[in-house]
Amino acid sequence: MVRAIVGANWGDEGKGKITDMLAKESDIIIRYQGGSNAGHTIINNYGKFALHLLPSGVFYNHTTSVIGNGVALNIPFLVKEIEDLVSKGVPKPYILVSDRAQILMPYHILFDQYEEERLGKKSFGSTKSGIAPFYSDKYAKIGFQVSELFEEESLKEKVDRVCETKNVLMEHLYHKPAMDPQELFETLLEYREMVKPYVCDVSKYLHEAIKAGKRLLLEGQLGSLKDPDHGIYPMVTSSSTLAAYGAIGAGIPPYEIKNITTVVKAYSSAVGAGAFVSEIFGNEADELRRRGGDGGEYGATTGRPRRMGWFDAVASRYGCRIQGSTEVALTVLDVLGYLDELHICVGYEIDGKVTKDFPTTVELNKAKPIYTTLPGWKCEIRGIKNYEDLPENCRNYIEFIEKELETPITMVSNGPGRDEIIFRK
C-alpha cells in the first residue's frame, strides 16, 4: 500500500512531523521531488532536526529511506546530512538513491545566486539552492544522471560540452569567471565515490516491494500553492509538489497511491514572495510568528522569518482538491490558544465580486479577504489525547475548517513532539 503525505498550502505545514510519526508503521519512505531548498523540522527522542534531502523516516531502524528519480540530488549535501544525523546519535539509516536521479551541479547554485542578483527587486525570492537552474537543465536535456557518473569517457565529453554553453552565460550575462571543465569533471568523480554505496534501480526495488506487500510512504516537499502548474505561478518552485507526481518521481504506477494525507496548518504562513491574501502584519504577525511552529516561524532551510496570516479556507480547500486528498492532518493548533478570537478567510473579493474558488495568479493579486470570526479557547491544549477533551471552541474551530475543506480531518497535531497528536474517527 502506498500513502502520500503532501502540503495543502505554501509549504511549512508540518509534513515532517506527520511523516516521522507515520513512518513508524511504514517500511519504505520516499522523497520524490524537490531538493535541499526546503526543510522538514522534526522533534523526537533523538532531539530536534531540520531535514532537507533525507526523507523524514530516517529515525527508525526498520525503514528504508529512498531518494527518488524526481529529486534534485545535491550529493555532498546528502552525505553531510547523513553524517550530521550519525554525529547526533541517530543510527545510520539505510538509504537508496535512484540511478536515474539527476545531480544538482555546483554551477546550478551559482546561476541561482547570480540570477537573483541580476533581477534585483524583481527576484523570485529563491532559496538560492540551485533548484530552478537544475530543473531547467533537466528538461533542456543537459542534466547529469547519477548513472552517467560511472562512464568516465562519455562523462568527460558531456562536461566539456555543457561548460562551453554555460560559460557563455557565466562570462557575458553575469560577468563572472568561466568554469574549468577539468575541475568540474574531477568534482563529479568525487561525487561518484560519495554516492556509490547508495545507488540502485529504485523503480525496480519499489516494484518488488509493492508486490511483497510492503508499506510505502511518499513524502512531498512544499505544498499545492508552490506547484509550477497549479500554484501561484511564477512565484512557485520548479518541480511538481502534488501527490500525483509521486508516481513519476518515485517510479511507481499511479494507481498504487491509495491514501493521500494532506497536511494543513491551523493558520497560514509562507516563505518567499507571491500572493498571500490572508496575510497579517505588524505586532499581530510578530506575535504569531514568535509563538508559532516549534520555536518560532522561521524557514527550516533559510532561517528567513515566515510571512504570517489567518487561516485561508479558499486556498486550503483548493490545495486539498488539487492534491486529491483522502484525509487531512491539521497541525500547530496548540499555537492559537492565546487568541481571544480567530479569523478565517472564507472568500475573496475580486473586482467587487465574491468568490470561494481559488483563482489564477492574475486575479489572486487583486483579491481581498472576506473573514468570518470564531471565539478562541484561551487555554493550553498540549497533552490532550482525546478529541472530546478539547475545549468546545477549539472543536468548533476544527469542525468549521473541516466543513470548509470538504475533506475529513483525521489527525490534529497539538504540539511539536512526535506523539503530540489526536486521532479523530
CORRALIN-V638994 format. One record per residue. N is the residue number from 1. BURIAL is + if it has 16 or more other ideal C-beta (glycine too) atoms within 10 Angstrom, else -. Layout:
{{N | BURIAL} {N | BURIAL}}
This chain:
{{1 | -} {2 | +} {3 | +} {4 | +} {5 | +} {6 | +} {7 | +} {8 | +} {9 | +} {10 | +} {11 | +} {12 | +} {13 | +} {14 | +} {15 | +} {16 | +} {17 | +} {18 | +} {19 | +} {20 | +} {21 | +} {22 | +} {23 | +} {24 | -} {25 | -} {26 | +} {27 | +} {28 | +} {29 | +} {30 | +} {31 | +} {32 | +} {33 | +} {34 | +} {35 | +} {36 | +} {37 | +} {38 | +} {39 | +} {40 | +} {41 | +} {42 | +} {43 | +} {44 | +} {45 | -} {46 | -} {47 | -} {48 | -} {49 | +} {50 | +} {51 | +} {52 | +} {53 | +} {54 | +} {55 | +} {56 | +} {57 | +} {58 | +} {59 | +} {60 | +} {61 | -} {62 | -} {63 | +} {64 | +} {65 | +} {66 | +} {67 | +} {68 | +} {69 | +} {70 | +} {71 | +} {72 | +} {73 | +} {74 | +} {75 | +} {76 | -} {77 | +} {78 | +} {79 | +} {80 | -} {81 | +} {82 | +} {83 | -} {84 | -} {85 | +} {86 | -} {87 | -} {88 | -} {89 | -} {90 | +} {91 | -} {92 | -} {93 | +} {94 | -} {95 | +} {96 | +} {97 | +} {98 | +} {99 | +} {100 | +} {101 | +} {102 | +} {103 | +} {104 | +} {105 | +} {106 | +} {107 | +} {108 | +} {109 | +} {110 | +} {111 | +} {112 | +} {113 | +} {114 | +} {115 | +} {116 | +} {117 | -} {118 | -} {119 | -} {120 | -} {121 | -} {122 | -} {123 | -} {124 | +} {125 | -} {126 | +} {127 | +} {128 | +} {129 | +} {130 | +} {131 | +} {132 | +} {133 | +} {134 | +} {135 | +} {136 | -} {137 | +} {138 | +} {139 | -} {140 | -} {141 | -} {142 | -} {143 | +} {144 | +} {145 | -} {146 | +} {147 | -} {148 | +} {149 | +} {150 | -} {151 | -} {152 | -} {153 | -} {154 | -} {155 | +} {156 | +} {157 | -} {158 | +} {159 | +} {160 | -} {161 | -} {162 | +} {163 | +} {164 | -} {165 | -} {166 | +} {167 | +} {168 | -} {169 | -} {170 | +} {171 | -} {172 | -} {173 | -} {174 | -} {175 | -} {176 | -} {177 | -} {178 | -} {179 | +} {180 | -} {181 | +} {182 | -} {183 | -} {184 | +} {185 | +} {186 | -} {187 | +} {188 | +} {189 | -} {190 | -} {191 | +} {192 | +} {193 | -} {194 | -} {195 | +} {196 | -} {197 | -} {198 | +} {199 | +} {200 | -} {201 | -} {202 | +} {203 | +} {204 | -} {205 | +} {206 | +} {207 | -} {208 | -} {209 | +} {210 | +} {211 | -} {212 | -} {213 | -} {214 | -} {215 | +} {216 | +} {217 | +} {218 | +} {219 | +} {220 | +} {221 | +} {222 | +} {223 | +} {224 | +} {225 | +} {226 | +} {227 | +} {228 | -} {229 | -} {230 | +} {231 | +} {232 | +} {233 | -} {234 | -} {235 | +} {236 | +} {237 | +} {238 | +} {239 | +} {240 | +} {241 | +} {242 | +} {243 | +} {244 | +} {245 | +} {246 | +} {247 | +} {248 | +} {249 | +} {250 | +} {251 | +} {252 | +} {253 | -} {254 | -} {255 | -} {256 | +} {257 | +} {258 | -} {259 | -} {260 | +} {261 | +} {262 | +} {263 | +} {264 | +} {265 | +} {266 | +} {267 | +} {268 | +} {269 | +} {270 | +} {271 | +} {272 | +} {273 | -} {274 | +} {275 | +} {276 | +} {277 | +} {278 | +} {279 | +} {280 | +} {281 | -} {282 | -} {283 | -} {284 | -} {285 | +} {286 | -} {287 | -} {288 | +} {289 | +} {290 | -} {291 | +} {292 | +} {293 | +} {294 | +} {295 | -} {296 | -} {297 | +} {298 | +} {299 | +} {300 | +} {301 | +} {302 | +} {303 | -} {304 | -} {305 | -} {306 | +} {307 | +} {308 | +} {309 | +} {310 | +} {311 | +} {312 | +} {313 | +} {314 | +} {315 | +} {316 | +} {317 | +} {318 | +} {319 | +} {320 | +} {321 | +} {322 | +} {323 | +} {324 | -} {325 | +} {326 | +} {327 | +} {328 | +} {329 | +} {330 | +} {331 | +} {332 | +} {333 | +} {334 | +} {335 | +} {336 | +} {337 | +} {338 | -} {339 | +} {340 | -} {341 | -} {342 | +} {343 | +} {344 | +} {345 | +} {346 | +} {347 | +} {348 | +} {349 | -} {350 | +} {351 | -} {352 | -} {353 | -} {354 | -} {355 | -} {356 | -} {357 | -} {358 | +} {359 | +} {360 | -} {361 | -} {362 | -} {363 | -} {364 | +} {365 | -} {366 | -} {367 | +} {368 | -} {369 | +} {370 | +} {371 | -} {372 | -} {373 | -} {374 | +} {375 | -} {376 | +} {377 | +} {378 | -} {379 | -} {380 | -} {381 | +} {382 | -} {383 | -} {384 | +} {385 | -} {386 | -} {387 | -} {388 | -} {389 | -} {390 | +} {391 | +} {392 | -} {393 | +} {394 | +} {395 | +} {396 | -} {397 | +} {398 | +} {399 | -} {400 | +} {401 | +} {402 | +} {403 | -} {404 | +} {405 | +} {406 | -} {407 | +} {408 | -} {409 | +} {410 | +} {411 | +} {412 | +} {413 | +} {414 | +} {415 | +} {416 | +} {417 | +} {418 | +} {419 | -} {420 | +} {421 | +} {422 | +} {423 | -} {424 | +} {425 | -}}
